[in-house]
Amino acid sequence: MITEKDKAFLRYWEENRDFENTFKRKLSGGLPMAILFGLPIILLIVVIRIFLPDWYMKISSTSSGMFFTAVVAMIVVVFFYAYFRMQYKWEMNEQLYQELKSKENKSINKTNIH
């Protein structure tokens, strides 16, 4: 038997599944969590570079271009995480939708038989 909560999810997902599957929606929906993940790392790199440049150069033995590369790489990781987090969430919702739809069809078939 399908609960009211399940029926509400089925209605919601039928209306919004195509909208939720767009690249723009996945990126914008996942960006807040991805920024929470990447921003502390980016800020740490920038703060160390700005406030402790001598210490940074002594311990890292890298060129100044590596600083820029590290920041760009972290920004790429943030966008990657944002998109694939929402892709995973969409796939989980789609799987739940398919399971509930199958369950609903089975319960309808049972009532039609009896």
GIVEN-V836361 format. One record per run of one state. SS is the DSSP state (H for helix, E for strand, L for the rest). FROM is the first residue (numbers start at 1). LEN is the number of residues. Records with the same first field share a line. If there is no record, write none. Layout:
SS: FROM-LEN + FROM-LEN
//
This chain:
L: 1-3 + 21-2 + 52-1 + 61-4 + 114-1
H: 4-17 + 23-29 + 53-8 + 65-49
//
